[in-house]
Amino acid sequence: MNNPLADRLFVLLLQLLPHHLLSRGMRWLTRCEWAPLKDWVIRRFIRLFRIDLEQAAEPDPSAYPSINAFFTRTLKADARPLCAEGQVALPADGKISAFGTINQGRLIQAKGMDYSLADLVGGDPAIARLFEDGTFATIYLSPRDYHRVHMPLSGKLRQMSHVPGRLFSVNAATARTLPRLFTRNERVVCLFDTEAGPMAVILVGAIFVGCMDTLWAGTIAPADLRTSSWHYGGAEQAVTLEKGAEMGRFNMGSTVILLFGKDALAWHERIEVGLEVRMGEALGSLK
């Protein structure tokens, strides 16, 4: 059962914390290769979050050179089969925290709470127009989940933007309590052209996740506080990824938001808020 008072106290504490300082400290810790420390931390995380290594390509926790290498571990080749042709694949393991239609430029964050599409994509009106009256899905990754993000459809990268911001936790308590959570947090907006039209894959940062990686650019964490954009129109810059291919990763856990244009996607009948999902399963079908 939700406890509104506990949620508000938790969010108040989060607002007082030095998010980026904590994330820099966590970045140092997770990249430490001193075996006694990293092995102890990895074992503690496995017990705390009940992490299943049965499907990991490397099931031995001590074989990972760092904590971050453990969190971004690869899976066995057959661990995540892709859904059928004509279906849109879920990009990550996690839980569906929200999905639906983008109504008058607003997306649902939680019951009784929404936020702006334009703000989510960094204030770029051209990108926002692509998804007017479209659909969205929000997938929350916990620390126990597989941390790599994959392509829902084959696509060609058109633009990537880094939008600076805070690093609030993105768990359920924060999502139902803190207004405009996903437009306050740091994020990377990746815009693709696909057979279904435009598609955005948005990696949202969170507490202890102060940087995100993409396959084509490595770690994305510009130093200034302005939105930074990169365009990939030229042939020498072309980035084309197949459905199911890895496109990015998080350090620990966070959120992926998918955007599709109007009349592009029909939801799979089993999709509902709170559903635990795995990468490669069907989110919906192309219309």
N, C-alpha and C positions, 0 to 999 in steps of 0.2 A: 504494500500500500504506500502511495506517495505521501510524504510529510512536507507540506508547503513551508512550514517554519524552518525545518532542517535544510530544505533546498535554498531558501533565502539566505540563511546563515552561511551555507557553503559558497554561494555566489558572492556574498559580501567579502568573505575571506579571499576568494579568487581575485576580486577587484583590487585588493590591497597588496597582492603579491607582485614582486618584480619579475614578470613573466620571462622577458628575454634574458635576464641574468640567470634565472633558474635553468632556462633552456641551454645557455652556454655551458653551465656546469654539467648538465646532463650530457651534452655533446662530448665534453671531455671524458666523462665517466664511461660512456658507451663505446668510446674508441680506445680505451685503455687496453693494452695487450699484456699486462702483467698477469700471468696465469692464476696465481692464488686469488686475486681480487675478481677478475672477470669470471672465473669458474664458480666462485661462491655466489656472485650476483645472479648468474644464469641459473644455477640450481634453485636459488630462492624464488626467482621469477617462475620457473617451471612449477614449483609447488604452490605458490601463491595464486597463480592464474590457471592452474591445471592444464598446462600446455601439452598437447599431444604431438609427439615427435615421430609417430609411426609413419606419417606420410612425408616426412622431411627427406630430402635427398641425402642429408647427413644426419643420422639419428643420434650420434654421439655428441652430447653437449660440450664436452671438453675439446672437441675438434675445431670449434669455431675460434678464430683468432681474436675476436672482440665481442662485446655484448651487442654492438650494432650489427655485426655479421650474423649473430644468432637471430636477432629480430627481423632481419631482412633475408632470412634463409630461403633457399629455393626448395621446391617440392619435387617429388618423383614425377617423372614424365607423364604418367597416367593418372596422377592424383586429382586433376581437375578437368574432366572431359568437357568439351564445348557443346553447347546446345546446337540444334539443327540449323541448317541454312534457312534464311528468312526470319530467324529469331534474333533478338538483341540479347547479348550475354551480359550478365552481371559482372562488373569490373573488379570486384574484390570480395573476399570473405567478410562477413560482418552481420549487421542487423539492419533491416529497413526501418529507418526512423521517421520518414515521411515520403509521400509520393502523391502525384496528382497533376492537375491542370494549372498552368500559370495564368491566373485570373487577374486581368487589369494590371499586369506588371507586378503581381505579388505572388510569393511562394509561401507555402505553409511551413513553419518551423516546428510547431507543436500545437496542440489544441488551444484555440483562442489566441494564437500568436503567429504573425507572418512577417515577411521582410521583402525588400525591394529587389527585383531582378536587375535593374540598372546598377544599384549599389553592389550587388553580388559580383557582377562582371567588371567592377572597377570604374563605373561611371562612363563606360564607352557606349554611347547611344546606338552606334551602328551594330554592335554585338547584341545589345538588348533587343533591337528590332527583329533580329533573326529568330528570337524565341518567344515573341508575343503570342499569346494564346496557345503556346506549346505545352510540353509536359516536362516534369522533373522527377527525379528520384534521389533520395538522400540515404547513403549507406554509412553507418557508423562502424568503425573498426576498433575493437577493444585491444588491450595489450596482448591478449592470448591469440589473436587472429593472425593469419598469414598477411604480411604487410606489403606485398607487391600489388600494384594496380595494373590491370590489363585492359585491352581495347574491347569495348562492347560490340563494335563493328569495325570492319576495315575502313581506314580513312587516311586522308592526306592532311597533314598539319598546315593550317593557314596562319595561325598567330598564337603566341604565348604571352601572357601578361603576369607579372608578379605584383600583387596588391599588398602593401604593407599593412600591419595591424597588430592587435593584441594577440595573446595566445591563451585565451580562456580554455578550460576543459570543454570538450564537446559531448560529454556524457548526457544521459537522459535528464538528470536533475538540472543541469545547466540549460539544456535546450528548452525545457518547459518553464524556466524561470527568468532567464536573461534575454530581454528583447534584442532582436537583430543580431543574434549571436554570430551567424555565419558571415555577416557583412562587417563585423567588428574584427574578426580574426584574420591574420595573415593568410593569403591563399595564392595559388597558382592556377590561372585560367587557361586551359588549352582548347583551342577552337579547331575542329576538324571538318573537312568536307567528306561526306559519306554518301552511300547510295540512298540513304534516307534524308539527305539534305544536311544542313549544319548540325553538328553535335559538339557540345562542350563537355569536357571532363575537368572538373574543378577539384583540386586537392586543397583541403582546408587544414591549416596548421592548428596546433593545440598545445596545451601546457606540456613542456618537455619535447615538443616537436617543432623546433625553431627553424628547420630547413627541410625542404623536400627535394627529391631528385627526380629528374626526367631522363629518359633513355638518351635523348639527343643533346642535352645540355648539361648533364651532371647535376650538381647541387645548385638549387636556385635560392639565393639569399642575398639580394643586392643590399649594399650598405646604407643607401639613402632611404628617405621616408616617402619618396614619390613612387607612383605606379610606373613600372618599367614594362615596355612591350617589345617583342621581337617578331618580325614578320618573315615568313618562309615562302615567298613567292617565286624566287629565282630557282632555276634548275639545280644550281650548285648547292642550294640550301634545302632541297626537297627532302621531306621526311614522310614516308609512307609506311604505315604499319598495318599488318593483317589483323583480322578479328582474333582475339585471344592472345595477341602478342603483349609482352610487358611494355608499359609506357612510363611508369614511374613507381616510386616507393616512399614510404614513410619510415621514420626512425622507430617509433613505438606504436602509436595508435592515433587515429584521427577520423576524418570524414571525407567521403567522396560525394560530390553532387553532380549528377548527370542532367544535361539539358538537351531537349529535342524540339524541333520545330512543330508547327501546327499540323495535325493530322499525319504525323510520322510514325507514331507508335500506338499499338493496342496492348494494354497490360495483360500479362499472363494471369489466369484466373486465380492462382494461388497467392499472388502478391498482396500483402497486407502489412500494416504497421506492426512492428515487433517481430516479424518473421526473420529467423536466422537463415542466412543464405551463404552460398559458396560461389567463388569466382567460376564463371563458365556456365552456370545455370541460366535458364531463360528468365529475363526480366519482362519481355513482351515480344510481340511480333511486328514486323513491318507492315504498314497498311498499304 
